[in-house]
C-alpha cells in the first residue's frame, strides 16, 4: 500500500501495520489469508446450497466436492505470484528461495503450503516460534522475508498481466 497516505488507509489498518512484534504479525498474516479465502469461497458454497439443496442433492454434492477441491487447490497455490499471498502483500512479506534469495517458485510454494493445509495447528505454533521459517519452509527450502507492502488489488493486476488480456 505504498501509494496510499497513512490517513487514507484507516485507523485499524494503520494500527495493524504498526505492530512491531514479528510473531504477532506472522499470526495475523496466517489468519488474514484464511479469512480472505473464506470471504471469497463461503458465498459460493452458500449459493450452491441454496440453489441445489432441494432440487438435486446428488448434483449439489458433486458441485460442493468440486468447490472444495478448487478451494484446496487455490489455497495450496496462494503464494504463486512472486511468493506473495494476499496477506503477505498486505503485511509486506515474500516467500523466497533459501539459497538464491529470489521469489520462491510455484512448486516451492505449493510444497510449502501442503503442510499448513494439513498440519494447520502445528504450523501456526511453529510460525509463532520461528516467524521466518515454519515446517513447510524447511521442506521447500524457503523462508519468509520482509518485502514491500502492496495493495490487495496488485494481485489482481498481476494475474491479468500474466494470464489475462
Buried (B, 14 or more C-beta within 10 A) or exposed (E): BEEEEEEEBEEEBEEBBEEEEBEEBBBBBBEBBBEBBEEEBEEBBEEBEEEBEEEEEEEBEEBBEEBEEEBEEEBBBBBBBBBBBBBBBBBBBBBBBBEEEEBBBEEBBBBBBBBBBEBEEEBBBBBBEBBBBBBBBBEBBBBBBEBEBBBEEBBEEBEEEEEEE
